[in-house]
């Protein structure tokens, strides 16, 4: 029990790390929205970068999780990593699969954020912000599932929104860790 308490205190002391990673995700989303990504290959490679970053995030989350959550984060990290690598080697094929993949990503991540915000509503002051973010992600997921009509710019927007929402949730998590940090 003492070792688990020490590990929790060490993880809580690294609250600032989530602010840094959240800021990096937000910076990346600004870059995505700022530049003109008009080729199919660029969009697929950009999506691969986002997935590799998400995979790394999930690996970090798996190291802090317990029980089944550790397995879930590990599996999600593996899936994100594999798909991210495939995006680099087959960008043309990847582009066609992006619409379906990103719709599933937004729906599942949005549902996860909604459920997590409801469970944490008594522990975190800004739980409603995560709830709104989750609902937005679910809505974007269903919109992404529709027919794009080969509109490449829409996929760029979805990649940018994915990075932006990831950054916001990382920052919210960092502040929730900071709040739960034991005072010295």
Secondary structure, 3 states (H helix, E strand, C coil): CHHHHHHHHHHHHCHHHHHHHHHHHHHHHHHHHHCCCCCHHHHHHHHHHHHHHHHHHHHHHHHHCCCHHHHHHHHHHHHHHHHHHHHHHCHHHHHHHHHHHHHHHHHHHHHHHHHHHHHCCCCCCCHHHHHHHHHHHHHHHHHHCCCCCCCHHHHHHHHHHHHHHHHHHHHHHHHHHHHHCCCC
